[in-house]
């Protein structure tokens, strides 16, 4: 049996742990007056569960992301911050998978190996990179940059940069400002290019890059910014060939607000006039340029056999 005082302390710890994903450190438990023997007994009785040298789960159900992140911070120690894709997920970004928790520590910090935790050493901390109260984690802009630099591929890196912007957790301008503070060591040119694409006004740069891809394939020179009149009035087409092929290069602005509705109305109007419309997302052009230009080339070949309009 445990005393009434200990029982109240245990209940207090369990309430406190609700804000920590059900995970507390042994130091936190001791600060609440719960001695090692009490913790051991609760673990033995399967009311609690030990998770590493320093962490205790105050229930025996499945631990969710926040709890896993707190456990990573407790186990690694030394000022570790949840970082990269894990910090993005903890901040509310959805659609990003990750069974491993990523944390960062400063380069001179010695850190233990911890199952399920990837420890990244950074040469310096960026001023103000840590989020406020709660889980020790980096702010979304820095987290996105580090996630991209630690990604296993360019495709994954682009995803980690684009998704937080699409979900409005961070802006392209914030990424650009963070990149000035923290250029990183890996994928510098690629990350800078994707960030530029995510900043307002990058759409015209995408059109220029698309034109360069077409020239390398020795495709005929198209017209640009062609004005057409449809049911909704005048609109501009990014690229059009006289064979009747239209290519629209979609930057970030095409994902915001009512832009998708207007884009679909325009595309439908152009298609009803007889033109074939291909759409290329700017990220797609960065990651699969040859595949998209293959489609453009194939469409031009098909259309050349069509009767003149």
N, C-alpha and C positions, 0 to 999 in steps of 0.2 A: 504493500500500500504506500501511496505517496501522501504527503501532508497536504492540508487544505491550501497552505501558502504556495507550495510547489504546484499544485493543480492550477491555481490562478495564474501563476507565472507561465505555465505551459499554454494555457488558453490565450494569454496575452501574446505569446510568441506566435501562435497559430494565426491570430488575427493580424499581427504585424506582417506575417509572411504572405498574406493575401496581396499586398502591394509589391511583392518580390517574386511573383510566380510560384509561391509555395516553397521557396528556397531561402534559407538563412545560413550565415556562416557560423561556425562554432564560437567565434569571438562575439558575434551578436547574441548568441544564446547565453554565453557567460555574462554579458553585460545586462541581461535580463534576469540574472540570478539563477540560471539553470546550470547546474554543475554537470561535469562530464558523466558521472554515474547515472544521473537522471536521463540524459540523452541516450546513453547506451541501453538503458532499460526500455525506453520508448522505441528504440530501433529494434531491440530484441523482441518486443511485443508486437512488432510490425504496425505500430501506429505511425512511426516515422521511418525514414530510410536514410542511411548514409550514402553520400554521392561524392566520393573522393575524400581527400584528407581534410578539407576545410569546410565542406558543404553538407548541409542536412536538409532533406525534403520533409516538410512537416505534414505530409499525407502519404498515402501509398497509391495514389492514382497516377495517371500519365502526366508527365511534366511538359508544359507547353513552352513556346519560344522564350518568353520573358524569364521563366525559371532557369532554362538552360543558359541564357545569357548571364544571369546573376551567378550561376554556378561557375561559368567560365572566368568571370572577374574574380571571384573568391579564390579559385584554384590557381590561377596564374599570378595574381597579386601584383605588387610593384607598380601600381598606378595604371594597370591595364584598362583600356577602353574597348568596349564592343565597337567594331569598326567594319568597314566594307559593306558587303551585302547583308550581313547580320544586323548592322546598325540601320540600314534602310528598311529591313523587315520590321525591326523593333519600332521604327518611326511610323509604320503604317503602310508601307509600300506592299501591295499585293501582287501575286503572280510570279514571285521570285522564289525558287526552291533553294533549299540548303539544309542539309542534315548536320553540317559542321558549323560551329560558331567561330566566327573570325574576330580576333582581338588584336590590338596593336599595343606594343610597348616600345619605349625608347631603346635605341640600338645598344646601349651599354648595360641595359637591364638584363640580368640573368633570369631565365624563366624555365619552369619545369615543363616536361611533356605531359599533356593532359589528353586523355582519350576524348575524341569528339570536338577538340578545339584546335584551331589553326592559329598559331602565334606569329604575327608579322612584326618585324623590327623596323622602326622608322627613325631616320637620322635626327629629326627634330619634330617637336610639336608645333602646330600652327597656332598662332594667337587666337584664342576664342574658338578653337575647334570642338571643345567639349560642349555637349548639350547641357541644359540647366539641371535642375534637381531630378532625382529618380535614377534610373539605370545609367551607369557611367558609359556613355557612348559618344561617338563623334556626330556632329551635325550633318544633315543630309548631303549638303554640297560636297564636303570633304569625303564623306563616306562613299558617295557615288564615284568620285575620282579614284579613290583607293580601290574600290571594288573593280573598276575597269582595269586598273594597273595590275591587280592580282588575278584577274580572270584567266581562264585556261585557253581562251581563243579571242580573236578580234570580234567575232560574232557575239560572244557572251559579254565582252567589254562594252560593245555598243548597246546591248540590252540594258546593262546596269546604268548607263548614262541616260538612255531615252525614257525608260519606264518611270523614274521619279518625276521627270518633266511632264510626261503625259498624264500622270496622276496628280499633278499640281502640288507635289510636296516640295519641289524646288523649281526655280526658273533657270532658263538658259543663261541669263545675265548673272545669276548667283554662281552657276558653275564656272562661268568665265572669270569672275572675280576670284573664286577659290583656286582656279588653275594658276593665276598669277602668284598666289601665295604658295602653292604646292604643285610644282610641275611634275614631281615624281621622277622615277628612274626608268620605268618601262613604258613602252608604247607612247612616248611623248608626242610624236607627230600625229599618230592615229587619234589619240584622245583629243588633242587640240583641234583636229579636223572635225570630229563628231561634235564637240562642244560648239564650234563655230556654226555647224549645221543647226544646232538647237537654239541658237540665238536669233532673235527677230531679224528679218532681212536677209537670212542666208539662202532664201529660195533662189535668188538670181545667180548666186554662186553655183547652186546645183545645176541650173540650166547650162552654165558655161562648162561645167565638168562633163555634163552629158554630151555637149557638142564636141568636146575633145575626144570622148570615147568613140563617137561616130566617125570622126576624122581618122582615128587610128584604124578603124575598120574600112576606111575608104568608102563609106556610104555617101550618097549624094547629099549636098548641102541643103538642109531644109529652110523654110521660112521660120522666123521667130516672132513671138508676140503678134500673131495674126488676129485681126479683129473680125469677129463674125457676129451676125445678128440672129438671135433666136427668139423664142417665145417670151423670155425674160428680159429682152433687150440686148444691148451690145455686150460682148465679153471678149476676153483675150485668151488665145490658146498659146501655150508655151512654145510648142514646136509643131509644124505641120509640113508634110511632104505633098507635092502636087499629085502623087498617086492616091491620095485620100487617107493618109495615115496621120493621126494626131497623137502626140506623146505629151502627157502632163507629168511634170516632176513635182511630187508632193512633199513639201517641207513641213515643219512642225505646225505652221499656222493653219494647215489644212485639217488638223485634228481638233481645233479649238472651237468652242461655242457652236454656232450654226454653220460653220464653214463646211462640214461634211454634207449638209443638206443642199447648200448652194452648189457644191461640187457635183453632186449627183444630178441635180437639175440641169446643170450645164452639160455634163457628159451625155445625159439622155437626149438633150436637144441636138448636140453635135452628131450623135449616133443616128438619130432620125433623119439627119440631112444626108446620110450616106457614108460618112467618114467612119473609119475604124479608130477607136480610141484605146490607147494603151496607157496605163498609169504606173509610174515608177516612184515608190517612196524613196526619199533621199537616203535613208539608212540602207534600203535595198541596193541602191546604186553603189554605196560604199562597200557593202559586203558581198554582193553577187553581180558585179558590173557585167561580166561576160554573159551571164545567163540572161539578163535583161536585154542586152544589145543583140544577143542571139534571137530573141523574140522580135525585136524591131526589124532585124534583117529578114527573118522569115516572113513577117507581115508585108514588108515591101515586095518581096518575091511573089507572094500570093496576089497582091494588089496589082502588080504589073500585068497580070493576065486578065484583069477585069476590063470590061468594055469601057472606053473613055466616057466620062460624064460630060 
